[in-house]
Amino acid sequence: MKVLVTGGAGFIGSHVADHLLERGHEVAVADNLSTGKRENVPEGARFYEADIRAGLDEVFEDFRPEAVAHQAAQMDVRRSVREPAFDADVNVLGTIRILESCVKHEVRKVVFASTGGAVYGEQREFPATEDHPQYPVSPYGVSKLAGERYLHYYEVQHGLPYVALRYANVYGPRQDPHGEAGVVAIFCGNLRDGRTSTINGTGEQTRDYVYVGDVARANVLALEGEVSSGAYNIGTGIETDVNRLYDLLLKASGKELPPEHGPGKPGEQSRSSVDPALAGSAFGWRPEVSLSAGLGETLRFFGAA
């Protein structure tokens, strides 16, 4: 199958491209390299430097994909709070332009990177199932939910099948340790460099941490399988608070670097975890990498262990 991976030079997208190539698919990557890195694009994938905000019609025309793994996004919750218009430009309008190209070039399936970490907002049930009320508390969560709704529209009006994967908090090798996104990568970078890490607020806020290799495998299973259109949680169903996360990393690194605590950040929810059972029954996906094993792999990637 010919698969176009948008954002395929980025953290998650490059792992998706890796897994697709390992499965024998023909892969093209489209990325504007604003946060992605050219060296992340795996050997064997065709590369197009392009921005989804401008549309990818020329890429579709040249590569003629049969399926699209749409990973390209503005993925920083805090930036979405500061710049909601930019977040919507990338995540809503960029997605619409991708879907327009999919219809025009008769793509057979779209797999969309959504969010279970933000789309549900402040959860009422733990872990959240896919029918949990969706009231996101950040522009990022709003824009991803809008993307899901547009996918449904394009299926109803144009017959374009889709799978929206609601990722929990993804971590692992190639995550950017700079900036504000990716707390595991930030902690790993600090431990490697001997810098003190800052935990926002009390550190009692919880997240569901899922390893990037498991997430990439979910994308491949969704692309290859006969999966009913809709949204599917991709997480572990396990809550881990930030204090414990740092403790696990600290012990695995063998360092003596106690954290500092700073003020909490706007737009961040207090608890989050998602139930992956539906993905298991629909296309056979279950998380396989434990948190301790995944953190160990990530620390080794960063040279912090």
N, C-alpha and C positions, 0 to 999 in steps of 0.2 A: 504494500500500500504506500502511496505517496503522501507524506504527512508534512504539512507546514507547521512549524513551532514558532509562534510569535513570542518575543522575549526569550529566545533560545540561547542567548549569550548570558542570561542572568542566572541567578542561584538555582531556582527550581527548574526553569526552562531548559538549562543545559543538561540537567540530570534526566529530564524527560527525553531529550534528544539522544542521550547516551543509551537509554533503555530501548528506544525505538530502533536504533541502529543494531543493537545486540539481537533484537528480534527479527532482523532482516528487512526492515522497512527502508524505503528511500526517504531521506529526511532533508528538508530545507529549513534554515533558520532565518527569521527576520528580526532585526533588533537595531535600535538607534544608538546603542552603546552609551546611553546617558548614565545608566547604572550597570549594565552588563559589560562584560569584558570579552574582547575578541578571542583571547586564549581559552575561554570557557567553551567555545564552539567545538564540538568533537570532530576529529578527523573523519572524513567520509560524509559530512553534512555540507550541503551547499549553503553559502552565506550571502545574505542580502542586507546591506546597511540601509534601513528604512524605518520610518516613524509611522505608527498606526494612526496618529492624528492627521496625517496627510493622506491616509489611505494606502493600500498595498496593491492596487489594481495591476501595476506593472509586474509585481512579484507573482501574483496569481496567473497573469497572462503567460509569464515565462515558465514557471514551475508546474502549473496545472495540478494543484494538490487535489487528492481525493478526500482528505480529511484535514482538519485544522485543530491543533492543540493551542488554544489561545491563553498564553501565560503572561503576555505583556501587560503591564499595569503600573499605576502609581500605587505602591503598596505600603506606604508609611502612614499609619493612623494619625500621628501627630502633625505631619505635613498637611494631611487632609483637613485638619482642624484649622491650621494657619491659612491654607490656600484651598478652600473648597471648590473654587471655580477651576483651578488647575486640575484638581482631582477628578472633577466631572468631565473635563475636556479629554483627559486620557482614558478614564475608565468607562465613561458612558458614550461620549461621541466616538472615541477610538473603537470601542466595541461595535457600535452601529456600523461604522465604516467597514470593519472586518466582515460583519454579517451581510452587508450589501454585496461585497465582493464574493462571498460564499454563494449567494443566490445567483449572481451573474455568471459565475464560473462553475456552477452545478456541483459544488462540494457536497459530499454524501453525509458527513457528520462533523459536528463541532463538539469538542470537549473544552469546557470553560473553567478557568481557575477562579472559583468564588471563595467565600470565606465563611467558615463556621465560627471562627474566633470573633467576628464582628457583626455578622448579619442578624444574629438573634438579640443583640443588645444585652441588657441586664437580664440574665436568665431567671426563669421561675422554676425550672426543673433541671436536674443534673444527673447524668449528662443529657443534653438536649437531643431530641429526635428531630427529624426533618419537618415535622408538622408543628414544632414549637412556634409560638408567635414571633414574628420578625419585626422588631422595633429597634433598629440600630441606633447607637448613640454617637456615631462618628460619621462624617461625610464619606469616609472610605467604605464603611458598612452600607451606607445608603447607595453609593454608586455601584457596589457589587450586587446588591439586591436589584437595582435597576437593570443591570446586565442580565440577570436571570429572567426578569420580566420581558426584556426584549428578545431573549432566546425563545421564550414561549410564544411570543408574537410571531417571530419568523418561522417557527414550526407550524403554527396554525395557518398563517397566510401564505407561506411559501413551501411548506413541506420539508423544512430543514431539520433533521433530527439533531438532538443535542443531549449532552450530559453536563450538568453543572456540579463540579466537585467542591464541596464546602470544606476547605482546608482548616484544620486546627492550626496551632502555632508550629510552623515548619522550621526545623533547624538541621544543621549538618554542614559538611564540607562545602566550600565556595560561598557561604553566606558572608555578606559584607560586614566586617567588624567596625566600620566607620559610620558616622551618621547616627540616626536614631532608631532604625529598624533592626530587629534581630538581636534580642537580648543575649542569647547563647553565644553568638559570634562576638558581641561586644565584650562579654565577660572573658571569653577565650583570648581575645586580642589583648585585653588588659593583663591577664595572668601571664601570657607569653612575655609581655613587655615590662612586667613588674609594676604596673600601675594599679592604683586603688580603684575599685569599681563603685559606682553609685547606684543604690537601689532606690527607685522612686517610691515615695510613701512608706508605708509600714513594711512592705515586702510580703504581706499576707495575701495579696491578690494572686489568684490562681489562673493557670493556663493549662491547656491540654497540648503537650509537646509531642509532635509526630516527626519521625525521621524522614529526611528528604528522599532517601532511596525507596521507602515505602510509598511516599506520595507519587514519585515517578512511576512506580509499578502500577498504582491505581489509574494513572492516566493511560498507560498502555492497555490495561485490561478493559477500560471503558472504551477505548478506540477500537479494540479488536473484537469485543463481544457484541452480542445482540442485546443491547441494554435499552430498556424503556426510557424515553425522554423524561428528564426531571432532575431534581437536586439530590445529591448523596453526600453524607458526611464522611470526611476522611480524617479520622483522628483515632485516639486510643480509648476515649471515655474516662481517662484518669486525670484527676486534677493534681497539679504540683505547684506549690507556691514559690515565689521568686526567692525567698530566703533559703528554702531547701534546695532549689536549683543551684544557687551559688555554692551552697555547702557541698553538694555532690561534685561540682566542678573543682572546687578548692581541694577536696580530698584526693580526687583523681590526679590533679596536677602536682600534688606534693608541695605546694607553695604555702607561705604564711602571709596572706594578704587579706585581712578582714575588710569587709565592705563598709562604706559610708551610706547614710540614708539621706535622701533629699526630698523635696516636696513632690506630691503626687502630680500626675500629668492630666490635663483635660482630655476628654474623649476616650479614656481608657476605662473599661468595665472592671468590676471587682472580682468576678469569677467567670470562668469559661471552661466548658468541656462538652464534647459532642459524642453522640452514640453512633458507632460505625456499623451497626448490625445490618442496616438496609443495603449498604454496599457489599457486605458479605453474601447476602442472599441473592442480590441482583447480578453481581459479576465476580463473585468469589474473592473479593479483596478483604484482607484482614491485616492489621499491623503486625509485623514480624520482629522488628528491632526494638529491644527494650530501651528505656531511657538511659540506663547506666552504660549499655553497650554503645548506643548512639552518641552519648556525650564523650565517651572514650575515643571513638573514631573522629569526632570533631576536634577534640583537643590535639590529637596526633596530627590532623591536617594543619592546624595552626602552629604546630611546633611548640605546644604549651604543655606537653606531657612527656 
